[in-house]
Amino acid sequence: MKTVTENAFEKRILDLLSKKLMSVSEVARKIGMRRDITAGYLEALKNQGKLDFSKVGRSYVYKTTERWKND
């Protein structure tokens, strides 16, 4: 079984979120990862300045930052 590296998860997450806003649960489903682990990745990417987030109802939705999209 092939091991997926952290960089591969980061790339997939950034690719997904560069196309549209998504909740933590949506991202987790798309990449096939548990929601709690996905939330940790999203938080780390947010802290690196690669993602923005906002609260919509009870959910947090994420998107790539404008600066990151242009890189």
MMTF fields as JSON, N, C-alpha, C and O atoms, coordinates in Angstrom:
{
  "mmtfVersion": "1.0.0",
  "mmtfProducer": "UNKNOWN",
  "numBonds": 283,
  "numAtoms": 284,
  "numGroups": 71,
  "numChains": 1,
  "numModels": 1,
  "chainsPerModel": [1],
  "groupsPerChain": [71],
  "chainIdList": ["A"],
  "bondAtomList": [4, 2, 8, 6, 12, 10, 16, 14, 20, 18, 24, 22, 28, 26, 32, 30, 36, 34, 40, 38, 44, 42, 48, 46, 52, 50, 56, 54, 60, 58, 64, 62, 68, 66, 72, 70, 76, 74, 80, 78, 84, 82, 88, 86, 92, 90, 96, 94, 100, 98, 104, 102, 108, 106, 112, 110, 116, 114, 120, 118, 124, 122, 128, 126, 132, 130, 136, 134, 140, 138, 144, 142, 148, 146, 152, 150, 156, 154, 160, 158, 164, 162, 168, 166, 172, 170, 176, 174, 180, 178, 184, 182, 188, 186, 192, 190, 196, 194, 200, 198, 204, 202, 208, 206, 212, 210, 216, 214, 220, 218, 224, 222, 228, 226, 232, 230, 236, 234, 240, 238, 244, 242, 248, 246, 252, 250, 256, 254, 260, 258, 264, 262, 268, 266, 272, 270, 276, 274, 280, 278],
  "bondOrderList": [1, 1, 1, 1, 1, 1, 1, 1, 1, 1, 1, 1, 1, 1, 1, 1, 1, 1, 1, 1, 1, 1, 1, 1, 1, 1, 1, 1, 1, 1, 1, 1, 1, 1, 1, 1, 1, 1, 1, 1, 1, 1, 1, 1, 1, 1, 1, 1, 1, 1, 1, 1, 1, 1, 1, 1, 1, 1, 1, 1, 1, 1, 1, 1, 1, 1, 1, 1, 1, 1],
  "groupList": [{"groupName": "MET", "atomNameList": ["N", "CA", "C", "O"], "elementList": ["N", "C", "C", "O"], "formalChargeList": [0, 0, 0, 0], "bondAtomList": [1, 0, 2, 1, 3, 2], "bondOrderList": [1, 1, 2], "singleLetterCode": "M", "chemCompType": "L-PEPTIDE LINKING"}, {"groupName": "LYS", "atomNameList": ["N", "CA", "C", "O"], "elementList": ["N", "C", "C", "O"], "formalChargeList": [0, 0, 0, 0], "bondAtomList": [1, 0, 2, 1, 3, 2], "bondOrderList": [1, 1, 2], "singleLetterCode": "K", "chemCompType": "L-PEPTIDE LINKING"}, {"groupName": "THR", "atomNameList": ["N", "CA", "C", "O"], "elementList": ["N", "C", "C", "O"], "formalChargeList": [0, 0, 0, 0], "bondAtomList": [1, 0, 2, 1, 3, 2], "bondOrderList": [1, 1, 2], "singleLetterCode": "T", "chemCompType": "L-PEPTIDE LINKING"}, {"groupName": "VAL", "atomNameList": ["N", "CA", "C", "O"], "elementList": ["N", "C", "C", "O"], "formalChargeList": [0, 0, 0, 0], "bondAtomList": [1, 0, 2, 1, 3, 2], "bondOrderList": [1, 1, 2], "singleLetterCode": "V", "chemCompType": "L-PEPTIDE LINKING"}, {"groupName": "GLU", "atomNameList": ["N", "CA", "C", "O"], "elementList": ["N", "C", "C", "O"], "formalChargeList": [0, 0, 0, 0], "bondAtomList": [1, 0, 2, 1, 3, 2], "bondOrderList": [1, 1, 2], "singleLetterCode": "E", "chemCompType": "L-PEPTIDE LINKING"}, {"groupName": "ASN", "atomNameList": ["N", "CA", "C", "O"], "elementList": ["N", "C", "C", "O"], "formalChargeList": [0, 0, 0, 0], "bondAtomList": [1, 0, 2, 1, 3, 2], "bondOrderList": [1, 1, 2], "singleLetterCode": "N", "chemCompType": "L-PEPTIDE LINKING"}, {"groupName": "ALA", "atomNameList": ["N", "CA", "C", "O"], "elementList": ["N", "C", "C", "O"], "formalChargeList": [0, 0, 0, 0], "bondAtomList": [1, 0, 2, 1, 3, 2], "bondOrderList": [1, 1, 2], "singleLetterCode": "A", "chemCompType": "L-PEPTIDE LINKING"}, {"groupName": "PHE", "atomNameList": ["N", "CA", "C", "O"], "elementList": ["N", "C", "C", "O"], "formalChargeList": [0, 0, 0, 0], "bondAtomList": [1, 0, 2, 1, 3, 2], "bondOrderList": [1, 1, 2], "singleLetterCode": "F", "chemCompType": "L-PEPTIDE LINKING"}, {"groupName": "ARG", "atomNameList": ["N", "CA", "C", "O"], "elementList": ["N", "C", "C", "O"], "formalChargeList": [0, 0, 0, 0], "bondAtomList": [1, 0, 2, 1, 3, 2], "bondOrderList": [1, 1, 2], "singleLetterCode": "R", "chemCompType": "L-PEPTIDE LINKING"}, {"groupName": "ILE", "atomNameList": ["N", "CA", "C", "O"], "elementList": ["N", "C", "C", "O"], "formalChargeList": [0, 0, 0, 0], "bondAtomList": [1, 0, 2, 1, 3, 2], "bondOrderList": [1, 1, 2], "singleLetterCode": "I", "chemCompType": "L-PEPTIDE LINKING"}, {"groupName": "LEU", "atomNameList": ["N", "CA", "C", "O"], "elementList": ["N", "C", "C", "O"], "formalChargeList": [0, 0, 0, 0], "bondAtomList": [1, 0, 2, 1, 3, 2], "bondOrderList": [1, 1, 2], "singleLetterCode": "L", "chemCompType": "L-PEPTIDE LINKING"}, {"groupName": "ASP", "atomNameList": ["N", "CA", "C", "O"], "elementList": ["N", "C", "C", "O"], "formalChargeList": [0, 0, 0, 0], "bondAtomList": [1, 0, 2, 1, 3, 2], "bondOrderList": [1, 1, 2], "singleLetterCode": "D", "chemCompType": "L-PEPTIDE LINKING"}, {"groupName": "SER", "atomNameList": ["N", "CA", "C", "O"], "elementList": ["N", "C", "C", "O"], "formalChargeList": [0, 0, 0, 0], "bondAtomList": [1, 0, 2, 1, 3, 2], "bondOrderList": [1, 1, 2], "singleLetterCode": "S", "chemCompType": "L-PEPTIDE LINKING"}, {"groupName": "GLY", "atomNameList": ["N", "CA", "C", "O"], "elementList": ["N", "C", "C", "O"], "formalChargeList": [0, 0, 0, 0], "bondAtomList": [1, 0, 2, 1, 3, 2], "bondOrderList": [1, 1, 2], "singleLetterCode": "G", "chemCompType": "PEPTIDE LINKING"}, {"groupName": "TYR", "atomNameList": ["N", "CA", "C", "O"], "elementList": ["N", "C", "C", "O"], "formalChargeList": [0, 0, 0, 0], "bondAtomList": [1, 0, 2, 1, 3, 2], "bondOrderList": [1, 1, 2], "singleLetterCode": "Y", "chemCompType": "L-PEPTIDE LINKING"}, {"groupName": "GLN", "atomNameList": ["N", "CA", "C", "O"], "elementList": ["N", "C", "C", "O"], "formalChargeList": [0, 0, 0, 0], "bondAtomList": [1, 0, 2, 1, 3, 2], "bondOrderList": [1, 1, 2], "singleLetterCode": "Q", "chemCompType": "L-PEPTIDE LINKING"}, {"groupName": "TRP", "atomNameList": ["N", "CA", "C", "O"], "elementList": ["N", "C", "C", "O"], "formalChargeList": [0, 0, 0, 0], "bondAtomList": [1, 0, 2, 1, 3, 2], "bondOrderList": [1, 1, 2], "singleLetterCode": "W", "chemCompType": "L-PEPTIDE LINKING"}],
  "groupTypeList": [0, 1, 2, 3, 2, 4, 5, 6, 7, 4, 1, 8, 9, 10, 11, 10, 10, 12, 1, 1, 10, 0, 12, 3, 12, 4, 3, 6, 8, 1, 9, 13, 0, 8, 8, 11, 9, 2, 6, 13, 14, 10, 4, 6, 10, 1, 5, 15, 13, 1, 10, 11, 7, 12, 1, 3, 13, 8, 12, 14, 3, 14, 1, 2, 2, 4, 8, 16, 1, 5, 11],
  "groupIdList": [1, 2, 3, 4, 5, 6, 7, 8, 9, 10, 11, 12, 13, 14, 15, 16, 17, 18, 19, 20, 21, 22, 23, 24, 25, 26, 27, 28, 29, 30, 31, 32, 33, 34, 35, 36, 37, 38, 39, 40, 41, 42, 43, 44, 45, 46, 47, 48, 49, 50, 51, 52, 53, 54, 55, 56, 57, 58, 59, 60, 61, 62, 63, 64, 65, 66, 67, 68, 69, 70, 71],
  "secStructList": [7, 7, 7, 7, 7, 2, 2, 2, 2, 2, 2, 2, 2, 2, 2, 2, 2, 2, 2, 1, 7, 3, 3, 2, 2, 2, 2, 2, 2, 2, 2, 6, 7, 7, 2, 2, 2, 2, 2, 2, 2, 2, 2, 2, 2, 2, 2, 6, 6, 1, 3, 3, 3, 3, 3, 3, 6, 6, 3, 3, 3, 3, 3, 3, 7, 2, 2, 2, 2, 2, 7],
  "xCoordList": [0.828, 0.0, 0.872, 1.827, 0.551, 1.349, 1.065, -0.095, 2.106, 1.965, 1.886, 2.704, 0.88, 0.712, 1.429, 1.197, 2.289, 3.056, 2.223, 1.182, 2.701, 2.012, 1.934, 0.919, 2.977, 2.956, 1.859, 1.253, 1.601, 0.542, -0.819, -1.662, -1.044, -2.305, -2.434, -3.495, -1.36, -1.384, -1.725, -2.554, -1.096, -1.348, -2.795, -3.429, -3.328, -4.723, -5.688, -6.657, -5.427, -6.29, -6.273, -7.325, -5.084, -4.971, -5.612, -6.228, -5.468, -6.088, -7.613, -8.268, -8.176, -9.628, -10.144, -11.136, -9.459, -9.949, -9.647, -10.169, -8.817, -8.58, -9.751, -9.897, -10.59, -11.717, -13.017, -13.851, -13.199, -14.435, -14.297, -13.398, -15.203, -15.28, -15.726, -16.583, -15.143, -15.553, -15.468, -14.628, -16.356, -16.307, -15.26, -14.756, -14.953, -14.001, -14.493, -13.716, -15.765, -16.317, -16.242, -15.949, -16.506, -16.427, -15.009, -14.794, -14.045, -12.646, -12.271, -11.637, -12.659, -12.337, -12.891, -12.194, -14.124, -14.729, -13.974, -13.713, -13.625, -12.962, -11.584, -11.191, -10.847, -9.494, -9.434, -8.371, -10.57, -10.607, -9.856, -9.145, -10.009, -9.311, -10.337, -11.392, -10.033, -10.935, -11.079, -10.146, -12.264, -12.564, -11.623, -11.166, -11.328, -10.481, -9.056, -8.431, -8.548, -7.202, -7.201, -6.277, -8.247, -8.377, -8.436, -7.814, -9.17, -9.271, -7.887, -7.59, -7.055, -5.687, -4.867, -4.148, -4.967, -4.272, -4.758, -3.956, -6.084, -6.636, -6.171, -5.849, -6.137, -5.669, -4.197, -3.817, -3.377, -1.954, -1.778, -0.966, -2.529, -2.437, -2.934, -2.408, -3.947, -4.439, -3.349, -3.116, -2.689, -1.625, -0.427, 0.311, -0.22, 0.862, 0.466, 1.282, -0.782, -1.245, -1.696, -1.853, -1.906, -2.311, -3.824, -4.335, -4.556, -6.008, -6.652, -6.09, -7.845, -8.733, -9.919, -10.217, -10.608, -11.81, -12.838, -12.513, -14.067, -15.144, -16.154, -16.174, -16.982, -17.988, -19.31, -19.759, -19.928, -21.227, -22.143, -22.015, -23.049, -23.872, -22.993, -22.275, -23.048, -22.198, -20.933, -20.125, -20.748, -19.597, -18.55, -18.858, -17.317, -16.242, -16.008, -15.92, -15.908, -15.589, -14.245, -13.913, -13.49, -12.132, -11.988, -12.726, -11.039, -10.648, -9.186, -8.668, -8.531, -7.138, -7.115, -8.051, -6.036, -5.901, -5.612, -5.084, -5.957, -5.7, -4.199, -3.795, -3.398, -1.927, -1.46, -0.628, -1.985, -1.554, -2.017, -1.293, -3.213, -3.713, -2.821, -2.67, -2.232, -1.432, 0.003, 0.729, 0.425, 1.825, 2.018, 3.119],
  "yCoordList": [-1.18, 0.0, 1.244, 1.338, 2.183, 3.389, 4.368, 4.628, 4.906, 5.884, 7.277, 7.652, 8.041, 9.403, 10.34, 10.303, 11.168, 12.074, 13.284, 13.565, 13.989, 15.203, 16.222, 16.903, 16.339, 17.288, 16.95, 17.851, 15.68, 15.28, 15.702, 16.176, 15.536, 15.987, 17.492, 18.003, 18.204, 19.669, 20.105, 20.994, 19.489, 19.853, 19.582, 20.421, 18.422, 18.091, 19.061, 19.5, 19.396, 20.335, 21.701, 22.291, 22.199, 23.513, 23.522, 24.511, 22.425, 22.342, 22.389, 23.115, 21.62, 21.619, 22.993, 23.477, 23.615, 24.877, 26.073, 27.163, 25.886, 26.972, 27.087, 28.1, 26.04, 26.019, 26.487, 27.092, 26.207, 26.634, 26.553, 25.896, 27.233, 27.138, 25.742, 25.152, 25.218, 23.888, 23.842, 24.5, 23.048, 22.832, 21.766, 21.079, 21.65, 20.631, 19.247, 18.438, 18.977, 17.67, 17.39, 16.266, 18.408, 18.226, 17.886, 16.979, 18.618, 18.356, 16.938, 16.202, 16.56, 15.227, 14.14, 13.172, 14.292, 13.295, 13.221, 12.132, 14.379, 14.416, 13.757, 13.089, 13.947, 13.391, 12.05, 11.434, 11.598, 10.296, 10.246, 9.28, 11.276, 11.365, 11.633, 12.212, 11.22, 11.502, 13.009, 13.771, 13.424, 14.835, 15.529, 16.64, 14.902, 15.529, 15.744, 16.758, 14.805, 14.952, 16.046, 16.855, 16.053, 17.092, 18.472, 19.412, 18.602, 19.886, 20.363, 21.556, 19.436, 19.793, 20.308, 21.299, 19.649, 20.118, 21.505, 22.38, 21.704, 23.0, 24.103, 25.206, 23.813, 24.792, 25.139, 26.308, 24.134, 24.382, 25.233, 26.158, 24.93, 25.705, 27.135, 28.076, 27.289, 28.634, 29.409, 30.582, 28.765, 29.421, 29.783, 30.712, 29.063, 29.369, 30.471, 30.89, 30.942, 32.001, 31.513, 32.312, 30.213, 29.652, 29.561, 29.476, 29.578, 29.474, 30.586, 31.076, 30.973, 31.848, 31.006, 30.001, 31.406, 30.679, 31.647, 32.756, 31.211, 31.972, 30.977, 29.806, 31.467, 30.608, 30.844, 31.984, 29.779, 29.833, 28.909, 27.687, 29.479, 28.669, 28.027, 28.714, 26.723, 25.999, 25.452, 24.82, 25.685, 25.128, 26.19, 27.373, 25.739, 26.591, 26.228, 25.051, 27.24, 26.998, 27.634, 28.701, 26.965, 27.375, 27.655, 27.106, 28.507, 28.767, 29.193, 29.612, 29.087, 29.533, 31.052, 31.714, 31.589, 33.043, 33.572, 32.851, 34.809, 35.413, 35.41, 35.151, 35.691, 35.684, 34.314, 34.2, 33.267, 31.909, 31.492, 30.785, 31.916, 31.571, 32.132, 31.516, 33.284, 33.959, 33.466, 33.809, 32.669, 32.164, 31.069, 30.533],
  "zCoordList": [0.0, 0.0, 0.0, 0.771, -0.851, -0.996, 0.143, 0.463, 0.749, 1.813, 1.205, 0.365, 1.646, 1.156, 2.11, 3.318, 1.575, 2.423, 2.819, 2.225, 3.829, 4.273, 3.144, 3.002, 2.347, 1.236, 0.234, -0.347, 0.03, -0.898, -0.363, -1.124, 0.942, 1.536, 1.42, 1.06, 1.722, 1.624, 0.204, 0.007, -0.775, -2.168, -2.555, -3.196, -2.175, -2.485, -1.821, -2.441, -0.563, 0.16, -0.516, -0.757, -0.819, -1.446, -2.829, -3.226, -3.557, -4.878, -4.768, -5.517, -3.843, -3.645, -3.253, -3.798, -2.303, -1.764, -2.664, -2.432, -3.68, -4.632, -5.604, -6.288, -5.666, -6.601, -5.973, -6.647, -4.669, -4.01, -2.498, -1.974, -1.809, -0.354, 0.022, -0.637, 1.082, 1.546, 3.061, 3.675, 3.653, 5.096, 5.413, 4.525, 6.686, 7.128, 6.706, 6.198, 6.914, 6.571, 5.072, 4.663, 4.254, 2.799, 2.372, 1.568, 2.914, 2.571, 3.005, 2.248, 4.211, 4.727, 3.811, 3.506, 3.376, 2.468, 1.147, 0.637, 0.594, -0.719, -0.688, -1.645, 0.418, 0.464, 1.197, 1.277, 1.731, 2.385, 3.701, 3.98, 4.506, 5.783, 6.887, 6.628, 8.091, 9.215, 9.4, 9.149, 9.843, 9.99, 10.982, 10.714, 12.11, 13.119, 12.612, 12.924, 11.841, 11.278, 10.204, 10.126, 9.385, 8.36, 9.003, 8.508, 10.091, 10.798, 11.245, 11.192, 11.679, 12.076, 10.905, 11.039, 9.761, 8.557, 8.155, 7.829, 8.18, 7.796, 8.742, 8.301, 10.021, 11.006, 10.759, 10.82, 10.482, 10.212, 8.958, 8.949, 7.899, 6.659, 6.869, 6.276, 7.716, 8.05, 8.787, 8.495, 9.727, 10.494, 9.622, 9.949, 8.516, 7.577, 6.597, 5.776, 6.677, 5.785, 4.425, 3.502, 4.286, 2.999, 2.854, 1.737, 3.989, 3.963, 4.77, 5.749, 4.337, 5.098, 5.503, 4.857, 6.577, 6.956, 7.5, 7.924, 7.48, 8.1, 8.652, 8.273, 9.549, 10.157, 9.451, 9.326, 8.995, 8.347, 9.144, 9.066, 9.895, 10.789, 11.84, 12.566, 11.918, 12.875, 12.241, 12.921, 10.952, 10.232, 9.93, 9.783, 9.841, 9.348, 7.893, 7.544, 7.048, 5.639, 5.34, 5.855, 4.509, 4.187, 2.707, 1.889, 2.364, 0.982, 1.0, 2.036, -0.131, -0.191, -0.154, -0.601, 0.381, 0.427, -0.978, -1.824, -1.211, -2.528, -2.836, -3.97, -1.851, -2.037, -2.473, -3.374, -1.845, -2.166, -3.554, -4.255, -3.968, -5.305, -6.394, -7.449, -6.156, -7.162, -7.228, -8.161, -6.257, -6.245, -7.269, -7.399]
}
